[in-house]
């Protein structure tokens, strides 16, 4: 789980833990399915109009890389329920 939540690729996790690639793939898929299931359960609670937004944090300047391509960024995605009426 630590490797998954540290956003390590399955290949790197195989190297670190010295486990079979199929085992790591199976566990990564289980984690993804659980996250998806939980997300759907939470999304069912949302009704009305929502706003979707994304941001990137902890950006490091790298020569030649701009925007989303810069190294070291952490993507954050959010859903916000609007409390006002749009006209």
C-alpha positions as CSV (number, residue, x, y, z in Angstrom):
1,X,0.0,0.0,0.0
2,X,2.8,2.4,0.8
3,X,4.2,2.1,-2.7
4,X,0.8,2.6,-4.3
5,X,0.0,5.7,-2.2
6,X,3.6,7.0,-2.8
7,X,2.5,6.9,-6.5
8,X,5.2,4.4,-7.5
9,X,4.8,2.5,-10.7
10,X,4.1,-1.2,-10.4
11,X,7.5,-1.9,-12.1
12,X,9.4,0.1,-9.4
13,X,7.3,-1.6,-6.6
14,X,8.3,-5.0,-8.0
15,X,12.0,-4.0,-7.7
16,X,11.6,-2.7,-4.2
17,X,9.5,-5.6,-2.7
18,X,10.9,-8.3,-4.9
19,X,7.5,-9.8,-5.6
20,X,6.0,-11.1,-8.8
21,X,4.7,-8.4,-11.3
22,X,1.3,-10.1,-11.5
23,X,0.9,-10.0,-7.7
24,X,1.7,-6.3,-7.7
25,X,-0.7,-5.6,-10.6
26,X,-3.5,-7.6,-8.8
27,X,-3.0,-5.6,-5.6
28,X,-2.8,-2.2,-7.4
29,X,-6.1,-3.1,-9.2
30,X,-7.8,-4.0,-5.9
31,X,-6.7,-0.6,-4.5
32,X,-8.0,1.2,-7.5
33,X,-11.4,-0.6,-7.4
34,X,-11.8,0.2,-3.7
35,X,-11.0,3.9,-4.3
36,X,-13.5,3.9,-7.2
37,X,-16.2,2.2,-5.1
38,X,-15.7,4.7,-2.3
39,X,-15.7,7.6,-4.7
40,X,-19.0,6.5,-6.2
41,X,-20.6,6.1,-2.8
42,X,-19.5,9.7,-1.9
43,X,-20.6,11.1,-5.2
44,X,-24.1,9.7,-4.7
45,X,-24.4,12.1,-1.8
46,X,-23.8,15.1,-4.1
47,X,-26.9,16.6,-5.7
48,X,-27.5,19.8,-7.6
49,X,-24.8,21.8,-9.3
50,X,-21.1,21.1,-8.7
51,X,-17.9,22.7,-9.7
52,X,-14.8,20.7,-10.8
53,X,-11.3,22.1,-10.2
54,X,-7.7,21.0,-10.4
55,X,-4.4,22.4,-9.1
56,X,-0.8,21.4,-9.0
57,X,1.4,21.9,-5.9
58,X,5.1,21.8,-5.0
59,X,6.3,22.6,-8.4
60,X,10.0,22.8,-9.0
61,X,11.5,24.8,-11.7
62,X,13.1,22.7,-14.3
63,X,14.8,24.3,-17.3
64,X,12.8,23.5,-20.5
65,X,9.8,22.1,-18.7
66,X,6.8,24.3,-18.1
67,X,3.2,23.8,-17.0
68,X,2.1,20.3,-16.2
69,X,5.3,18.8,-17.6
70,X,7.5,20.3,-14.8
71,X,8.8,17.7,-12.3
72,X,7.8,17.3,-8.7
73,X,4.2,18.5,-9.0
74,X,1.4,16.9,-7.0
75,X,-2.0,17.0,-8.8
76,X,-5.0,17.8,-6.6
77,X,-8.5,17.3,-8.0
78,X,-11.7,18.5,-6.3
79,X,-15.5,18.7,-6.5
80,X,-17.3,21.6,-4.9
81,X,-21.0,21.8,-4.4
82,X,-22.2,25.2,-5.4
83,X,-24.2,27.1,-2.8
84,X,-25.4,29.8,-5.1
85,X,-27.7,29.9,-8.0
86,X,-26.3,30.6,-11.5
87,X,-28.2,33.0,-13.7
